[in-house]
Amino acid sequence: MRKYGMFFFENTVVHGRVDSSAKKYVEEGNLVGKGSDNHKATVVGNTIGDPFKDTSGPSLNILIELMSMVSIVMAGLTIAYSLI
């Protein structure tokens, strides 16, 4: 379950960043520019992608920090209680 959650969070963060970059790219005049169907599609994508980027990013950072702390504690316990 954890690996699917990590994949989901990472995917949503990347999706939000890609949508934002695509909108900026079209607004610079590439792919016909503002007012075109491409621009309308990137605005919709950016509207959907921004909440992904804004909510999943901080959650992902907390999850990574938690997993790091758990692994450090488990490594210490493994070394302390090993049967060597």
N, C-alpha and C positions, 0 to 999 in steps of 0.2 A: 504494500500500500504506500509506503514511504517513497519508493522510487517513482510511482505514478504521480504523487503529489509534487515531488521535486520537478519532474518533467512538465507538469501543468504550470507550475509557477514560472519556471524558466521560459516556457513557450509563451506565456502571456506577456512577460516583460519584453521579450524580443519582438513579439507581435506589435506591442505598443510603440516601440522605438522605430520599427520599420514603417508603420503607418505615418508617424510623425515626419520621418525623413522623406517619404514619398510625397507628402503634401508640400513640404518645403521645396523639393525638387521641381514639382510641377509649377509652383508659384514663381519660381525663378525664370520661367519662360520655356522650360523644356516640355516636350509632349503637348504642344499647342498652347499651354499657359492657362491663366485664370479664365473662368467662364466656360471652359470646355467641359465635355462629359468626363474627361479624365480628372479634371479638377473637382468636379462634383463627387466623383467616386472616392477621391482621396480625402475629401472633407468628411464624408460619411465614415470612411475607415479610421480617420484620425479621431472622430467623435467616439467611436467604439474602442479604439486602442488606448486613448489617454487614461481612462479609468483602470485598464489593465496595468499600464505602466505605473500609475500612481499608487495602486494598492498592492500589487504583487511584488514590486521591488523591495519595499521595506519589510514585508513579510518574509521574503526569501532571505534577506540579510539576517533576520532574527533566527530563522531556521538553521542557516549555516553556522551561526555562532553557537547555537544550542548543540548541534551535532558535533562541533569541534570540542566543546567543553565535556560532553559525555565521553568522547573518544579519549581525551586526555585523562579523565578520571579512571576510565576502564583500563587504560594502559598502566597507570600507576598501581591500581589494585592488582592487575595481573602480575606485575613485577614484584610487588610486595608479598603476595601470597603464592608465588610459584613454588614448586616442590624441588627446586634445584639445591 
